[in-house]
Amino acid sequence: METPVSEVNPEVISATSPIVDDRLTQALSQPEKLQREQALSSLKKELIEALGESFPEEALIAALETKVKAKIRGNLLETGKRIDGRGLSDIRAISCEVGILPRTHGSALFSRGQTQILTITTLGSIRQEQQLDGLGLEESKRFIHHYNFPPFSGGEVKRIGSPGRREIGHGALVERAIAPVLPKDEDFPYTIRLVSEVLSSSGSTSMASVCASSLSLMDAGIPIKAAVAGVAMGVVTGNKGDYVILTDIEGIEDAYGDMDFKIAGTAKGITAIQLDIKLKGISTEILEKALNQARQARLSILETMQQTISSSRPELSRYAPRMYKITIDPAKIGAVIGTGGKTIRSIIDETKASIDVDNNGTVIIGSPNEAAARRAIQIIEGLTKEVEVGATYTGKVTRLMNFGAMVEIAPGKEGLVHISELADYRVSKVEDVVKVGDEVMVKVIGIDELGRINLSRRAVFEKLSQVPGASVKDSLSKDYPFRKQRETRPPQNKGGYHNRGPRR
C-alpha cells in the first residue's frame, strides 16, 4: 500500500503568488539564519492576514513551503547559487578554541557558520566504565559520548526532557567516528567521557561535534592517533536527471534537499558515515562524487583545526586523575585483596587511591594525587614481590622480644633480627638499640623451610664499612647514637672483664 501524498491546491498557490513571489527572493537572501527565519515568519503572517478569510491557514502555510522549496532547489539546479551565497563546494567560516574551561580535563569550542559546539572531556578510572545491560557480547565500554541538543540552540523555547532520537543517534555517530583513534585501554587505562553541548544549530551539528570532540581530546592530553573532522554532504536532483552536490549543508538545505550524507574521518581515511536520503535510490556516481568532495572538505577542516592545536598535549591536565597499571603474579592476588578484602581496603584508606584488580594479574591504580598513587604501587609491589636472600630492605620495627626484634620489610611480610644481628657489637638488651616504630635497614640472610625470614643489621654495617669513603654515621643516622655508645664504652678483654690492670 502506497503512502498517500498530499498535494497543495493549485488555486491556493496561484492566490499566494502576488504576495509571495516578489518578497521570497529577498527573504531567502538573508545571510543569517535568524534574519532569514524572521523574514519568512513575517511573510507567512502577512499571507495569512491577506488570504486567511478565503483559504484555510494550513493550506496557505503549505503553499508557502512549496514555493520556498521550489525557489531554493531551482536556484541550486539552475544557477548553482546557495541560500547563503556560497559556492557548491564552499565550507562555512570555521573557528576553533581549546582550553576555554580551565578546570575541566579538556574542552574545545568549534564553530562552523552559526553551528557552534562545546565539548568537554572527563577522565575517570576503569571502574567507572559504563555498564551495558543489553543482549550483546560487550558488558561495558570505556568511551562514552553524550550529545545534548537543548531547545535554545535551535531558537525554540520548550521543556528539556529525556534524550530523544536525535540525541541518541547523533551521540552514537560521533562515538563511532572518534573511537578508532583512541589509544588502547592497555596503553591508556582510563574511562573517557565526552559531552557535546550544542550552543547554536544551523545544520550539521553531529559533524561539528566530531570536530569539537577531537579538539577536546587533544586539549586533555589524550594521545589520540590523529585528529578527526566531519562534514555533511547534500544533493539536489532535478526532473531531467541533473543534480548538484553540496558541501557542508545548512539546516534549510537539509530540509529541502534530497540527501544528508555525514562523513567523518582523519586525513588518511573515513572512520564513520551515515546516509539519509529522500529518494527511492541513489547512484554510485553521486556517492563517488560526494565522497571525493567530502575528502577535500575534510582535509581543509583538519588544516584549520591544526592551526589551533596540531597534536595532543604532551601531558594530561593537572586536574585529571593519574592512572597507573602494573602486573602482578595472579597467584599473589589474594595477598593484595586480603581476607574479606581487608588488605585492599587498608591500602585504599591509607592512600585514598582507587585500585582495580583483574583476574589476569593486572592492577590499575588511580588517584588525583601522584604521590598517593605511587605509595599504593609501592605497597602492592611489596605485598607481591618475593623476598630475596642477600637483598637489603628498609623496614619498620613492629615487635620487641628478649631474643630480637620483628621488622616488617614489606606489607604483611616480617622477619626476625636476632639480638646477635642487631648491631656490630654485643647488645645486652634489644631496647637499647631499637624501639617499636623505628625504621631500620636490614639484610635478608636466610629463609628457612617454613618460609620464616631471618634479617641482620650487622650485615648492613659491615657492608657499608667496606665501601671506600662511606660513613656509617651519614648512611644510617639513626644508628649513630648506638655506635657512639659502643665507641665510648670501656674496652673489654676476651673473658668479658674490664681491664683494671694485671691480675694478682
N, C-alpha and C positions, 0 to 999 in steps of 0.2 A: 504494500500500500504506500503510495507516494504521499509525502507531506504536502498539504495544500499551501500554495504560495499566495499571499495577499498582494493584490495589485492596487496601486494608487489610481483613483478615479481621474481619467484624463481631463475631465471638466474642472476638477479642483486644481490640477496643475496649470491649466490654461488661465484660471482666475487669479492664481498667485503670481503669474509671470510679470505683470506690470509693476507689482510691488517689489518682487524679489530680484529679478534679473539684473537690474541696474545696481542694486546695493550689495549683491552677493560677492561680486569680484572684490569690492572694497573691503568687505568684512573678512574674506579669506586671505587677503593680502597682509593682514596684521602680523608682524613678525613674532610677537609674543603670544603664548598660549592663552594667558588670561585676557588680554585685549581681544583676541580672536573670539573667545567664548563669550565675552561681554557683547561684542558686536553681533554675533549670531543670536544671542539671547534677546537683544533689543529688536532685531529683525523679526524674530518669532513673535514677540509681544505685539509689535506693530501689525503683523499679519493677522493675528487673532482679533485684534481690535477692529480691523477693517473688514474682515470677512467672517467674523465669528457668528453673525446672525444668519449667514447664508449656508455655511458648511459646519460640520462638527469640528471641534477643536482637534481631535485625534487625526482627522483627515488632513487638516491644514499642516499639522506638525509632520505627518508622513510625507506630504508633498514637499515641504521644505527640505527634509532629509534626502529625498530623492534628488532634488536639484543640487544640494551640496555635494552628494556623492558623484553625480554626473559631472559637475564642474571640476572637482579635484581629479578624477580619473581622466577626463577629457584633456585637461592641461598637461598631465603627465604623458599621455599617449601621443598627443599632437605636437606639443612644444618641448616636452622634457623638462618643464618647469615645475618645481616642487612648491608646496604651500608656503614654505619659509624662504624661498628664493635660492635654495641650494641646488647644486648640480646633482645628477642621479647618484654619483659615487662619493659625494662630499660627506664628511663627518661633521657633526656639530662641534662647536668650540668646547675644548676639554681643559679642565683644571684639576690638579691633584695636590693634596696636602696630607702629610703624615705627622703623627705625634701631636695631634691637636688636643687630645685629652691626656695630660701628663701623668695622671695617677693610674691609668689603665695599663695593662701589659702591652697593648698595641692598639693603635687607632689610625684611621685614614678617612679622608673625605674626598669622594670622587664626584665630579660634576661634568655632565655632558649635555650641553644646552641647558634646558630647565629641569633636567633629571638630576637629582642630587642624592647621594647615598653616603651614610656614615656607618662604617663597620668597626666594631670593637672586638678585639681578640682577648680571650681569657684562657690562661693555662691552669691546669689542675693536676692532681695526682692520678695515677692509673685507677685507683679505687673509685674515682668519680666518673668513670665511663658510663655512658647511657646504657641501661639495661633494656634489652629488647624482649618483649613478651609475645612475639609473633610465632608463626609456624616455620620460619626459615631456619637455616643452619646456624646463623650467627646469633649469639646470645648477648652480645654487647658491641658497642662501637666507640672508638676513642675520638672521632672527629664529628662534631655536630655543627651544622649551620642553621641558624634561625633567621627567617626573613619576615620583617614586620612592615605592613603597608597600612599606616594609620589613615583615617579618612581625610585629615587635613592635607595630606600630601597631594591629593587629587582635587583640592578645593572644595571638599564636602564637609558637612557638619553632621555627624551621626554617632551613634553609640559604638564604642570599640568592644567587640565581642571576642569569642574564641577564634583560633586560627581557622581560616577558610580554605577553599580550594586553591586560591591564588597563593596564599602564604605557604601552604604545604608543598605545592607544586614547584614554585619558584625556589623555595628553600632547598628542595631536593636537587633541583637542576644545578644550582650553584655548588652544592656539596659534591656532586659528581664531577663538576668542572675543576674543582680545586684538589680533590683527593689524590689524583695521580702524581702531583708534585710534592706532596708532603713527605717528610722523612719517615722511615720505617720505625715502628714502635721500639724495636731493639736498639736503634740508634738514638731515638728521642723519646724517652719514656714519660710522655705527658699525655693528658687528655686535653684536646684543643676544642674550644668553643668559639664560634664566630656569630655575632649578631649584627645583621644588616638592617639599619633603620632607614626607610625611605622618607627623606625630608621633603622632597618635591618630585612629582611624577609628570613626565611628558613623554612617556614611551620608553621601552627597553630598560626597565628598572632591574630586571633579573641580570642582564648582561653588565649593567653598571655595577651591580652588586658583586659580580665576579671580579671586576677591576678593583673595587674598593677592598674586597677580601684579600686579594693578592698583595696590595699595598700594606694592609694592616698586618698581615703575617710577616712581611719583611720588616716592618717597623718594630714588631715584637721580638725580632731576632731569631725567629724560627727558620732553620736552614732549609728553605724550600728549594727544589731543583731548578725552577725557572719561574719567571713571572707569567701570570695568566691574564688574558684580556678576552672580552666578549663583545660581540656586535650582533644586532638583529637586522636581517635582510628581508626585504619585501618585494612583491611583484604585483604589477597591474597588467591585466590582459585585456585585449580588445576582441571584437567580434570577428576580425579578419585574420586571427592567428598572430597578430602583433602583440608585443609585450615590452615592458620596461622593468628592469631590476633596480631596486632602491637600496642604498646602503644607509644603515643607521636610521631606521624608520621612527617617526614620531607616533604618538598615540593615535592621532587622527588618520595617519596613513595606514596604521594597522587596522583601524576600524573600517575604513572604506577600501582597503586593498584586498588582495586575494591570498596573501601568504605572510606568515610571520615565522621566519627561519632563524632561530637563535643558534649561533655558532661561537664556541669558546675554545681557547687553546693557547699554546705557547708559540714562540717563533718557529718551533720545529714541527708542530702538528696540532691536531684537534684533540681536545680532552672531553668535550661534551657537545651534543647537538640536540635540538628539539624543533620539530617541524609541525606547524599548524597551517592548514590550507582550507580555503573555502571552495576550492574547485573539485570537480569529480576526479581529477588526476593531474599530475604534473610531469612534464617531460624531463628526461635526463639532461637535455640541453640546458633547460632553465636551472636545474640543480648544479650542473657543472659551472655555468657562468656565475651563479650565486656564490658557490664555494670559492672560486678564484677571486671574485670581487671582495668577498669577506676576508680572504687571506691578506690582501693588500691593506684593507682597513685595520685588521688586527695588528699587523706589523707597525702601522702608523700609530695606533693607540699605545702599543708597547713602547715605542720610541718616546712618546710623550711621558709615559709613566716612569721610564728610566731616567728622565731628566729630574724627577723628584727624588727617587731612590732607586739605585741601579741593582742592588742586591740586598740580601738580608743583613741586618746589623750584626757585627761580629759577636756581640754578647746579648743575652736575654735582658729584658727590662729588670732593673734592680728591684722592682716590686713583684716580679714573678717568683714563684717558689722554685727552689733548687731541687732537682730530682737526680738521684744517682742510682746506678744499677750495679750490683755486684752479684757474683755467682758463688754459691757455697755447695758443698757436698750434700746431695739430697738426704743422705743418712744423718746429717747434722741438723736437719730442720727441727727435729724435736728439741734439740738443745736451745735453739732460738725461741721457739714457742714456749717451752716450759710446761710444767704440769698445769693443765687447765688454763693455759695462756698467761701464766704468772710472769714468766720471764719477759715476753714481748711487751706486756703491759708495763712492766717496770721500766723498760727501755723508753717506751713512748712517754711515760710520766716524767722521766728524767730529762729527755731531750726535747719533748714536745714535737717530735717529728712523726710523719706518717710512715708506716712500714707495711709493705705488702710482700708476702712470701708466696711464691708459686711452687707447685709440686716438683717442678724440674730443678729446683735449687736457685731460681732467680729471685733476688730480693731487691725491691725498689724502695729507696729511702727518699723522702721529700720533706722539705722544710723551707720557710721563707728565710731562715737564719742558716747561713752556710756552716757556721761553727757547730751548730746543733746537729746538722746532718752529718758532718764529719765525726762528731762524737758518737752518733748512733752507728756509723760504719765501723768505728774502732771497737765498739762493744761487740757488735755482731761478729766481726773478724776474730776477736778474742775468744768468743764462745765456740767458734767453729775451727779455729786454727789448732793444729796438732802441736803439742809441746815437744820441743826438740832438745835432746840431751846436748849440752855444750852451749846452748843459747842463753843469752843474758836478757833478763826482763826487769822492768820496774814495777814493783808490786806494792801492795798495802798490807801492813800487819793487821791481822784480824783477831788472833788469839795468842795469849801467852801461856806457856806451861813451864813446869820446872825444868824440863829437858830441852826446851827450844821454843820457837815461835812459828805460827802458821802465817804464811804470806799468800795473799791472793794475787797471782800473776796475770790472771785473765778472769773475766766474769764467770763465776762458777767453778774456777779451777784454782785449788790451793795446793801448796806444797809446804813441807816442813824444813825449816832451817834449824838443824840441831845446834845445841848450845856450843858445841865444839866448832861449829861453822859460822858462828855469828860475827866473829872478828878474827884478826890475825894475831891475837894474843889470847891468853887464857881468861875466860869470862866466868866469874863466880855466880852471878845472877843474871837471868835474862833481862830483868827490869833495868839493869844498869846500862844496857845497850840500846834497847828499843822499847817502845810502848805501842799500845793499840792505836792505829790510825797513822803511824809513820809510813812514809813512802821510802822504800829501800830498793837498791839494785841487788839482784841475786842471779846466780848462775845455776842452771839445771845440771846437777852432777849425776843424776840417775833416776830411773823409773823402774820400780820393782814389778814382779809378775802380777801383782794385784792392781797395777796402774797408779800406785802411790808415788808422788813426786818428791824427790829429795833435792833441796836447794842449799846453796852456800853463798855467804857473803865474803868469807875468807878468800874464796877463789877469785872474786872480783877485785879485792885489794891486791892480790898477788899479780893479777893480770895488768892492773894499772901501774903497779910499781915497775913492771918490765918495759913499759913504754918510755922511750927516751924523752926527757923533758916533761913527762906527765906528773901532775901533782895530785895526790890523793885528796889533799885539802880542797883544791879547786874543783875536782871532779865529783867529790862526794862531800859537800859542805856539811851535811847533817852528821857525817861520821867523824868530823874533825874533833869535836869535844871528847869523844871516847878515845880517839888515838892520842890526843893530848894527855888524857889521863894515864894511858899506858906509858907514854914517854916520860912522864914526871914521877911515876911511882918508883920506890926504891928498887934497885936491882935484886934479883933472886938467884941463889945458886941452884945447882941441879937437883938438890934434895928438897928444894922448896923453902929453905930457911933464909932469912935475911943475913947478909954479910955484916956481921958485927965484929969482925976481927977473927983471928985464929982460934980454934977450939983449944981448950985446956984439958 
